[in-house]
Amino acid sequence: MNNYTAAEEIKKYKDLLDQGIITEEEFEQKKDDLLNPTPITTNSTASMDAHTTGIVAYLTWIGFLIALLLGDREGAKFHINQALVINLFFLACAIPVIGRIWWIFMIILWVLGLVAACNDEEKPVPILGEIRILN
């Protein structure tokens, strides 16, 4: 905000103060905010927001590891856990005979989880969604 705009805003707040709409403390706070803006900081521990982290977690084991190491673990805890469960149960696809049927079932669960993450919903997948591995 340039000084000219800040001065105009301060004048508006001064008018509100003179009219008794805001208090002296509110005026001083607004004036201080306008003259000394607080820089916007980001969470330096996470390089991805919770939404992106949740989506990336479903993208194979590599995506899961990226989400776990670089993402917002706290914000996307539900999807990181669910992606881990789905990835672990995908390993059962190696079982002869039932492996192909299990693979189809796991693809459906994976798609449901991914769609929920894309829609920012914490919707557990059927059957496996209530399993908690990560706290």
N, C-alpha and C positions, 0 to 999 in steps of 0.2 A: 504494500500500500504506500503510495507516494505521500509526501508531506501535505500537498494540497488537498488530497482526498481525506487524509487523517484530520486536517484542520476543519474541513467541512463536517465530518462526522462528530468531532468534538463540539462544534457549534450546535449541531442538532441535539446532542445530549445536554448541552448547557441550557438550551431552550426548554427541554423537558424538565430539567432541574428547576428552572425559574418558574415553570408552570406548576410545580409541586407533584409532577407525575413520577419522578424518580427521586431517591434520596441523595444526599451529598456523597455518601459512601459508594452508591452505585455509579454516580457520575465519575468519581475519582478512579474507580476500578475500570470503567470503560475507557477513560482517558489514558490510564496507564496501559491498558491492553492495546490501544491504538498507537501510542507512541513507542511502546516497547513490545512488539509482537513476539510471542513465544515460537521459536522454530519448531516445525513439525518433526518429530523423531519417529523412527520406525523401530520395530523389535529387531535388535541386531542378532538375536539367537536364531531367528527363523528367516530363511530367505524366500519362503513361499507362504502365502496366506493359508488359512484352514481349508478353504474351498479347493484350491489347487492341490494342496497336500492330500486331501481326501480322494481326489481323482487319480493322482499319480500313484497312490498306494495300490490301486487295483491293476496297474500296468506291469504285470509279471513280478518276479522276485526283485529284479533291478529297480523297478518303480517303487516297490515296497521299501527297499533299502534307502532309496533317495528320499522318500517321504519320511522315513524314520530318522534319517541323519540330518536332512536339510530343511525339513518342513516344520510347520506349526504342530508339533506333537500334541500339545494340550488341546488345541482347537479341533483337531481332526482325530482325536483318540478313538472315537467310535469306528470310523472308517479304516484307520490303520489296523485296529484289532480285527475287524471283519475281513479285511483283505488278507491278513495273516492266516486266519482260519480257512478261508477259501483256498489260498495257496497251499496250505498243508493238506487239505482234503483232496486237492487236485493230484497229489502224489498217489492216491489210491487208484488212479486211472491205469497204473502199470499192472494191476492185477489182471491176469488172463480171464477171459470170458466176460466178466462183468465190467471190465475196464471201459469198454466203449459206451455202455449204457451210463456208467458213472460219469464219463467225460461229458456226455450230453447234459446230464443233470447239473454238473458243475459249471458248464458254460452258461446255462440258464441262471444259476445263482450269481455267477460273476457279472452277467449283464444286469441283473436286478440291482446288485450292489453298486455297480458303476453308474447306473441311471440315478439311483438315490443320491450318490455323491455329487453328480452333475446338478441335481435339483436342490442341493443343500438340505437333504432330508436324512434324518438318522433312523431309517427304516431297516430293521433287521431282515436278513434274507430268511426264507423258510428253512426250518429244521436246524441249520447250523448257526443262525444269527444270534442265538442266545449264549453261545459259547464265548467265554471271556478268557483270553490268554494274557493280554497286557492290561495292566491297571492304569 
